[in-house]
Amino acid sequence: MDELKDKIGTVVKNDGAGLAAALGVRDITHTGNFQFEASYNGIPINISTEPTDDDGGEIRITGVRVHPDTVRKAGITYHMIRGRETAETYIDLPISQKRYEQLAKGLQPNNKVWREVRDALEQLTFLQGYDELGAWNIELTVET
């Protein structure tokens, strides 16, 4: 989705084809006053635009977002350790678009949400009677 956000500000011909070509989307439909829906790699998106001239012949892309009805999920696999015993658990959680975007940035020192997930997994590990959190990962998915 970041590559689509880079297209914000792009001016295209207001014929649908120009918008589809600029964004690399399919199944584009006009949904209202300079608003569109399309499919990007199988993910439904909303596109907002504005006219750049008096007759509306050209439009500027002003926003691209995942369709609000799209479900975003985080699949979290983690290991819990107690002595020589290791147990694996999987959690499948629906998450907000904001959290999805934060997690999609990956594990980085300044990414607070990854630390929050790790802290929560540690608490779950202790709640289940294990001594320490082992390896863990997050797989992000978007359901259409």
N, CA, C and O of each residue as an XYZ file, in Angstrom:
576
protein
N       0.807     -1.202      0.000
C       0.000      0.000      0.000
C       0.851      1.266      0.000
O       0.402      2.305     -0.485
N       2.053      1.200      0.527
C       2.903      2.390      0.545
C       3.183      2.905     -0.862
O       3.278      4.113     -1.078
N       3.316      1.990     -1.817
C       3.576      2.427     -3.193
C       2.403      3.200     -3.764
O       2.589      4.055     -4.630
N       1.193      2.911     -3.292
C       0.030      3.677     -3.738
C       0.014      5.061     -3.103
O      -0.367      6.037     -3.750
N       0.421      5.151     -1.853
C       0.446      6.450     -1.179
C       1.432      7.401     -1.845
O       1.268      8.620     -1.791
N       2.463      6.830     -2.476
C       3.419      7.657     -3.217
C       2.781      8.310     -4.434
O       3.324      9.274     -4.971
N       1.637      7.800     -4.874
C       0.939      8.329     -6.051
C       0.005      9.487     -5.703
O      -0.551     10.123     -6.599
N      -0.172      9.765     -4.413
C      -1.025     10.889     -4.016
C      -0.429     12.176     -4.583
O       0.768     12.432     -4.450
N      -1.274     12.971     -5.209
C      -0.828     14.196     -5.878
C      -0.701     14.034     -7.382
O      -0.603     15.027     -8.103
N      -0.700     12.803     -7.866
C      -0.603     12.538     -9.298
C      -1.868     13.017    -10.004
O      -2.981     12.782     -9.532
N      -1.687     13.686    -11.133
C      -2.818     14.167    -11.931
C      -2.993     13.223    -13.119
O      -2.038     12.910    -13.830
N      -4.247     12.774    -13.318
C      -4.555     11.850    -14.413
C      -5.811     12.316    -15.134
O      -6.558     13.158    -14.636
N      -6.027     11.753    -16.312
C      -7.242     12.025    -17.065
C      -8.423     11.410    -16.315
O      -8.314     10.306    -15.782
N      -9.528     12.109    -16.275
C     -10.704     11.652    -15.540
C     -11.547     10.713    -16.409
O     -12.673     11.032    -16.792
N     -10.967      9.548    -16.707
C     -11.704      8.576    -17.521
C     -11.659      7.176    -16.914
O     -12.095      6.221    -17.556
N     -11.154      7.036    -15.717
C     -11.044      5.729    -15.084
C      -9.793      4.998    -15.519
O      -9.063      4.462    -14.685
N      -9.536      4.973    -16.824
C      -8.356      4.273    -17.334
C      -7.069      4.942    -16.855
O      -6.101      4.261    -16.515
N      -7.058      6.278    -16.828
C      -5.878      6.994    -16.354
C      -5.603      6.708    -14.888
O      -4.453      6.534    -14.485
N      -6.649      6.660    -14.106
C      -6.530      6.361    -12.685
C      -6.062      4.921    -12.482
O      -5.180      4.663    -11.663
N      -6.647      3.991    -13.221
C      -6.265      2.585    -13.123
C      -4.799      2.384    -13.506
O      -4.075      1.640    -12.845
N      -4.371      3.047    -14.568
C      -2.983      2.902    -15.015
C      -2.002      3.510    -14.016
O      -0.954      2.928    -13.737
N      -2.342      4.674    -13.481
C      -1.440      5.351    -12.540
C      -1.253      4.548    -11.254
O      -0.160      4.519    -10.687
N      -2.324      3.898    -10.797
C      -2.266      3.165     -9.529
C      -2.029      1.665     -9.710
O      -1.710      0.970     -8.745
N      -2.181      1.165    -10.931
C      -2.026     -0.266    -11.151
C      -3.141     -1.071    -10.507
O      -2.909     -2.142     -9.946
N      -4.364     -0.537    -10.597
C      -5.516     -1.193     -9.976
C      -6.410     -1.803    -11.044
O      -6.298     -1.498    -12.231
N      -7.311     -2.685    -10.578
C      -8.279     -3.318    -11.474
C      -9.674     -3.090    -10.939
O      -9.866     -2.646     -9.807
N     -10.640     -3.403    -11.776
C     -12.057     -3.349    -11.381
C     -12.434     -1.997    -10.777
O     -13.103     -1.940     -9.744
N     -12.010     -0.927    -11.413
C     -12.274      0.410    -10.870
C     -13.718      0.817    -11.165
O     -14.208      0.654    -12.282
N     -14.383      1.345    -10.151
C     -15.747      1.841    -10.319
C     -15.878      3.203     -9.666
O     -15.281      3.477     -8.625
N     -16.668      4.043    -10.297
C     -16.961      5.375     -9.772
C     -18.069      5.227     -8.739
O     -19.129      4.685     -9.051
N     -17.847      5.697     -7.518
C     -18.837      5.503     -6.453
C     -19.500      6.796     -6.007
O     -20.431      6.768     -5.202
N     -19.040      7.912     -6.514
C     -19.633      9.187     -6.118
C     -18.730     10.334     -6.494
O     -17.774     10.162     -7.251
N     -19.020     11.471     -5.981
C     -18.348     12.723     -6.261
C     -16.822     12.609     -6.178
O     -16.229     12.846     -5.126
N     -16.196     12.241     -7.303
C     -14.746     12.068     -7.420
C     -14.212     10.992     -6.465
O     -13.075     11.073     -6.001
N     -15.036      9.996     -6.181
C     -14.667      8.869     -5.329
C     -14.727      7.582     -6.160
O     -15.599      7.426     -7.015
N     -13.793      6.665     -5.897
C     -13.710      5.419     -6.650
C     -13.406      4.262     -5.719
O     -12.864      4.443     -4.628
N     -13.767      3.065     -6.172
C     -13.363      1.828     -5.521
C     -12.643      1.001     -6.571
O     -12.962      1.073     -7.758
N     -11.663      0.208     -6.124
C     -10.910     -0.633     -7.042
C     -10.320     -1.801     -6.276
O     -10.501     -1.927     -5.065
N      -9.614     -2.650     -7.000
C      -8.931     -3.798     -6.404
C      -7.440     -3.645     -6.677
O      -7.026     -3.470     -7.823
N      -6.638     -3.712     -5.621
C      -5.190     -3.629     -5.744
C      -4.594     -4.904     -5.163
O      -4.641     -5.116     -3.951
N      -4.042     -5.743     -6.009
C      -3.514     -7.046     -5.578
C      -4.545     -7.839     -4.785
O      -4.210     -8.505     -3.806
N      -5.800     -7.763     -5.215
C      -6.864     -8.500     -4.562
C      -7.445     -7.835     -3.329
O      -8.349     -8.386     -2.700
N      -6.939     -6.655     -2.969
C      -7.403     -5.940     -1.781
C      -8.304     -4.793     -2.219
O      -7.887     -3.952     -3.015
N      -9.538     -4.746     -1.711
C     -10.426     -3.631     -2.070
C      -9.906     -2.315     -1.477
O      -9.538     -2.253     -0.304
N      -9.882     -1.275     -2.300
C      -9.414      0.034     -1.836
C     -10.402      1.121     -2.231
O     -11.187      0.957     -3.165
N     -10.350      2.223     -1.510
C     -11.088      3.440     -1.839
C     -10.086      4.470     -2.321
O      -8.995      4.599     -1.767
N     -10.468      5.209     -3.365
C      -9.605      6.241     -3.935
C     -10.388      7.545     -3.938
O     -11.510      7.607     -4.440
N      -9.789      8.583     -3.375
C     -10.423      9.900     -3.432
C      -9.604     10.785     -4.366
O      -8.377     10.693     -4.425
N     -10.315     11.644     -5.093
C      -9.674     12.541     -6.049
C     -10.346     13.899     -5.975
O     -11.359     14.075     -5.300
N      -9.760     14.860     -6.686
C     -10.376     16.179     -6.817
C     -10.095     16.696     -8.216
O      -9.070     16.360     -8.809
N     -10.996     17.511     -8.749
C     -10.769     18.046    -10.096
C      -9.623     19.052    -10.083
O      -9.411     19.756     -9.096
N      -8.892     19.110    -11.188
C      -7.804     20.078    -11.300
C      -8.109     21.178    -12.299
O      -7.348     22.136    -12.437
N      -9.232     21.033    -12.996
C      -9.642     22.060    -13.959
C     -11.149     22.258    -13.855
O     -11.840     21.483    -13.193
N     -11.650     23.293    -14.508
C     -13.068     23.644    -14.398
C     -14.021     22.598    -14.965
O     -15.134     22.441    -14.463
N     -13.601     21.887    -15.995
C     -14.524     20.918    -16.594
C     -14.363     19.504    -16.033
O     -15.085     18.603    -16.462
N     -13.457     19.278    -15.105
C     -13.282     17.964    -14.495
C     -12.621     16.959    -15.408
O     -12.731     15.755    -15.175
N     -11.943     17.415    -16.435
C     -11.280     16.517    -17.382
C     -10.058     15.833    -16.796
O      -9.669     14.750    -17.231
N      -9.459     16.477    -15.805
C      -8.313     15.882    -15.122
C      -8.579     15.903    -13.628
O      -9.227     16.813    -13.110
N      -8.068     14.881    -12.937
C      -8.252     14.784    -11.489
C      -6.910     14.520    -10.812
O      -5.992     13.958    -11.409
N      -6.823     14.932     -9.577
C      -5.634     14.705     -8.756
C      -5.995     13.652     -7.703
O      -7.036     13.750     -7.052
N      -5.152     12.672     -7.544
C      -5.355     11.649     -6.511
C      -5.052     12.289     -5.158
O      -3.955     12.805     -4.943
N      -6.027     12.254     -4.245
C      -5.848     12.883     -2.929
C      -5.786     11.875     -1.787
O      -5.383     12.221     -0.677
N      -6.178     10.639     -2.049
C      -6.115      9.640     -0.988
C      -6.353      8.236     -1.504
O      -7.117      8.022     -2.445
N      -5.682      7.274     -0.866
C      -5.865      5.860     -1.184
C      -5.879      5.110      0.146
O      -4.935      5.191      0.932
N      -6.975      4.377      0.382
C      -7.111      3.643      1.650
C      -7.689      2.258      1.393
O      -8.422      2.040      0.428
N      -7.346      1.333      2.273
C      -7.976      0.024      2.233
C      -9.451      0.231      2.542
O      -9.800      0.986      3.449
N     -10.310     -0.436      1.793
C     -11.755     -0.314      1.983
C     -12.100     -0.597      3.448
O     -11.578     -1.553      4.021
N     -12.965      0.210      4.064
C     -13.258      0.045      5.497
C     -13.902     -1.290      5.861
O     -13.832     -1.700      7.020
N     -14.529     -1.982      4.906
C     -15.136     -3.281      5.204
C     -14.134     -4.427      5.128
O     -14.485     -5.574      5.405
N     -12.900     -4.132      4.759
C     -11.875     -5.150      4.645
C     -11.357     -5.509      6.034
O     -11.065     -4.624      6.839
N     -11.243     -6.793      6.311
C     -10.761     -7.252      7.618
C      -9.253     -7.454      7.545
O      -8.748     -8.174      6.683
N      -8.555     -6.816      8.452
C      -7.107     -6.973      8.567
C      -6.839     -7.844      9.779
O      -7.468     -7.671     10.823
N      -5.909     -8.780      9.645
C      -5.627     -9.685     10.751
C      -4.133     -9.797     11.001
O      -3.307     -9.651     10.100
N      -3.825    -10.061     12.255
C      -2.461    -10.382     12.658
C      -2.486    -11.802     13.191
O      -3.171    -12.091     14.172
N      -1.746    -12.681     12.553
C      -1.583    -14.052     13.034
C      -0.278    -14.108     13.808
O       0.796    -13.922     13.235
N      -0.365    -14.360     15.090
C       0.826    -14.337     15.946
C       1.124    -15.754     16.417
O       0.281    -16.400     17.040
N       2.312    -16.226     16.120
C       2.795    -17.514     16.607
C       3.875    -17.237     17.634
O       4.790    -16.452     17.386
N       3.768    -17.882     18.788
C       4.804    -17.677     19.795
C       5.077    -18.968     20.553
O       4.221    -19.847     20.653
N       6.287    -19.057     21.080
C       6.728    -20.224     21.841
C       6.907    -19.832     23.302
O       7.370    -18.736     23.620
N       6.530    -20.750     24.177
C       6.664    -20.548     25.622
C       7.598    -21.627     26.150
O       7.532    -22.781     25.726
N       8.453    -21.249     27.062
C       9.479    -22.169     27.552
C       9.355    -22.348     29.063
O       9.180    -21.388     29.813
N       9.454    -23.635     29.493
C       9.499    -23.974     30.914
C      10.474    -25.134     31.016
O      10.168    -26.261     30.626
N      11.665    -24.835     31.553
C      12.701    -25.874     31.621
C      13.055    -26.346     30.226
O      13.464    -25.552     29.379
N      12.895    -27.660     29.984
C      13.176    -28.214     28.657
C      11.935    -28.267     27.780
O      12.016    -28.644     26.611
N      10.811    -27.900     28.326
C       9.547    -27.957     27.595
C       9.313    -26.661     26.813
O       9.514    -25.561     27.328
N       8.890    -26.818     25.576
C       8.513    -25.672     24.753
C       7.127    -25.940     24.176
O       6.859    -27.020     23.650
N       6.263    -24.955     24.280
C       4.916    -25.055     23.713
C       4.728    -23.928     22.710
O       5.243    -22.825     22.889
N       3.977    -24.225     21.645
C       3.707    -23.229     20.610
C       2.223    -22.873     20.639
O       1.363    -23.742     20.782
N       1.943    -21.584     20.501
C       0.569    -21.111     20.467
C       0.403    -20.166     19.291
O       1.340    -19.473     18.895
N      -0.811    -20.149     18.737
C      -1.130    -19.274     17.612
C      -2.374    -18.465     17.968
O      -3.359    -19.010     18.466
N      -2.317    -17.165     17.708
C      -3.445    -16.260     17.939
C      -3.759    -15.575     16.621
O      -2.857    -15.087     15.941
N      -5.038    -15.536     16.255
C      -5.489    -14.870     15.036
C      -6.378    -13.703     15.465
O      -7.485    -13.917     15.959
N      -5.901    -12.470     15.279
C      -6.613    -11.289     15.770
C      -6.999    -10.335     14.652
O      -6.163    -10.010     13.809
N      -8.244     -9.881     14.625
C      -8.556     -8.762     13.730
C      -7.934     -7.497     14.321
O      -7.952     -7.303     15.536
N      -7.389     -6.640     13.465
C      -6.744     -5.414     13.950
C      -7.182     -4.218     13.120
O      -7.687     -4.372     12.009
N      -6.987     -3.044     13.660
C      -7.356     -1.811     12.975
C      -6.373     -1.524     11.840
O      -5.272     -2.071     11.797
N      -6.794     -0.663     10.933
C      -5.909     -0.277      9.834
C      -4.656      0.398     10.374
O      -3.559      0.159      9.869
N      -4.806      1.237     11.396
C      -3.655      1.939     11.965
C      -2.634      0.952     12.514
O      -1.440      1.075     12.240
N      -3.100     -0.036     13.295
C      -2.191     -1.050     13.853
C      -1.576     -1.895     12.743
O      -0.397     -2.246     12.798
N      -2.384     -2.219     11.735
C      -1.878     -2.999     10.602
C      -0.706     -2.263      9.951
O       0.343     -2.852      9.689
N      -0.898     -0.980      9.698
C       0.154     -0.188      9.056
C       1.400     -0.108      9.937
O       2.521     -0.156      9.429
N       1.214      0.014     11.256
C       2.359      0.064     12.168
C       3.123     -1.259     12.164
O       4.354     -1.273     12.125
N       2.387     -2.368     12.204
C       3.034     -3.678     12.198
C       3.701     -3.959     10.862
O       4.748     -4.604     10.814
N       3.097     -3.476      9.768
C       3.644     -3.714      8.433
C       5.012     -3.057      8.244
O       5.779     -3.469      7.374
N       5.320     -2.056      9.036
C       6.630     -1.399      8.946
C       7.749     -2.318      9.419
O       8.921     -2.074      9.135
N       7.386     -3.368     10.136
C       8.377     -4.359     10.570
C       8.983     -4.037     11.916
O       8.716     -2.999     12.521
N       9.794     -4.949     12.355
C      10.454     -4.827     13.652
C      11.601     -3.834     13.536
O      12.632     -4.116     12.925
N      11.400     -2.675     14.130
C      12.399     -1.611     14.124
C      12.501     -1.060     15.534
O      11.537     -1.145     16.295
N      13.642     -0.497     15.901
C      13.811      0.012     17.269
C      12.754      1.046     17.682
O      12.371      1.094     18.851
N      12.283      1.864     16.750
C      11.318      2.911     17.093
C       9.868      2.482     16.894
O       8.967      3.312     17.019
N       9.617      1.201     16.585
C       8.261      0.724     16.346
C       7.661      0.241     17.662
O       7.866     -0.902     18.070
N       6.924      1.121     18.312
C       6.356      0.875     19.636
C       5.387     -0.307     19.657
O       5.347     -1.047     20.641
N       4.614     -0.497     18.605
C       3.593     -1.546     18.601
C       4.223     -2.938     18.690
O       3.636     -3.831     19.300
N       5.402     -3.144     18.097
C       6.073     -4.441     18.209
C       6.472     -4.712     19.666
O       6.358     -5.844     20.138
N       6.928     -3.699     20.365
C       7.265     -3.863     21.793
C       6.014     -4.185     22.592
O       6.054     -5.006     23.508
N       4.894     -3.537     22.249
C       3.638     -3.794     22.955
C       3.176     -5.233     22.747
O       2.696     -5.872     23.683
N       3.319     -5.744     21.530
C       2.940     -7.133     21.250
C       3.831     -8.070     22.056
O       3.338     -9.022     22.662
N       5.125     -7.814     22.069
C       6.063     -8.658     22.834
C       5.703     -8.658     24.313
O       5.698     -9.711     24.951
N       5.404     -7.493     24.859
C       5.014     -7.402     26.274
C       3.747     -8.214     26.544
O       3.666     -8.914     27.554
N       2.769     -8.127     25.662
C       1.525     -8.886     25.827
C       1.798    -10.390     25.759
O       1.232    -11.158     26.537
N       2.661    -10.811     24.836
C       2.990    -12.230     24.724
C       3.718    -12.733     25.964
O       3.499    -13.864     26.398
N       4.576    -11.905     26.531
C       5.237    -12.293     27.786
C       4.211    -12.508     28.891
O       4.307    -13.474     29.648
N       3.237    -11.621     28.987
C       2.204    -11.765     30.010
C       1.373    -13.029     29.789
O       1.045    -13.728     30.747
N       1.032    -13.325     28.538
C       0.307    -14.557     28.233
C       1.137    -15.793     28.587
O       0.606    -16.785     29.088
N       2.430    -15.723     28.324
C       3.334    -16.824     28.657
C       3.304    -17.104     30.156
O       3.182    -18.255     30.574
N       3.417    -16.055     30.961
C       3.416    -16.206     32.423
C       2.048    -16.675     32.913
O       1.963    -17.498     33.825
N       0.978    -16.153     32.308
C      -0.375    -16.578     32.686
C      -0.585    -18.076     32.471
O      -1.319    -18.720     33.220
N       0.057    -18.621     31.455
C      -0.102    -20.034     31.133
C       0.898    -20.926     31.884
O       0.989    -22.126     31.626
N       1.639    -20.323     32.807
C       2.527    -21.105     33.663
C       3.903    -21.395     33.097
O       4.598    -22.282     33.594
N       4.309    -20.675     32.077
C       5.635    -20.862     31.507
C       6.564    -19.769     32.029
O       6.116    -18.719     32.488
N       7.868    -20.040     31.949
C       8.863    -19.153     32.541
C       9.343    -18.037     31.625
O       9.684    -16.946     32.081
N       9.365    -18.324     30.328
C       9.858    -17.285     29.409
C       9.247    -17.411     28.026
O       8.831    -18.484     27.587
N       9.214    -16.267     27.362
C       8.749    -16.205     25.981
C       9.905    -16.596     25.081
O      11.017    -16.088     25.225
N       9.637    -17.502     24.154
C      10.647    -17.894     23.174
C      10.466    -17.104     21.893
O      10.056    -15.944     21.919
N      10.771    -17.729     20.789
C      10.659    -17.086     19.472
C       9.195    -16.780     19.163
O       8.293    -17.506     19.581
N       8.977    -15.690     18.424
C       7.616    -15.316     18.023
C       7.681    -14.552     16.713
O       8.707    -13.972     16.358
N       6.558    -14.567     16.000
C       6.468    -13.793     14.760
C       5.020    -13.398     14.497
O       4.080    -13.916     15.101
N       4.887    -12.461     13.575
C       3.562    -11.952     13.209
C       3.414    -12.053     11.688
O       4.292    -11.637     10.932
N       2.290    -12.611     11.265
C       1.954    -12.662      9.844
C       0.710    -11.810      9.638
O      -0.327    -12.056     10.255
N       0.813    -10.820      8.778
C      -0.306     -9.919      8.508
C      -1.068    -10.382      7.270
O      -0.464    -10.751      6.263
N      -2.400    -10.360      7.353
C      -3.216    -10.728      6.208
C      -4.363     -9.740      6.070
O      -4.760     -9.081      7.030
N      -4.883     -9.654      4.860
C      -6.049     -8.841      4.576
C      -7.063     -9.751      3.913
O      -6.774    -10.374      2.892
N      -8.269     -9.829      4.503
C      -9.303    -10.684      3.949
C     -10.256     -9.838      3.113
O     -10.690     -8.762      3.526
N     -10.562    -10.342      1.955
C     -11.465     -9.615      1.071
C     -12.825    -10.263      1.042
O     -13.721     -9.785      0.347
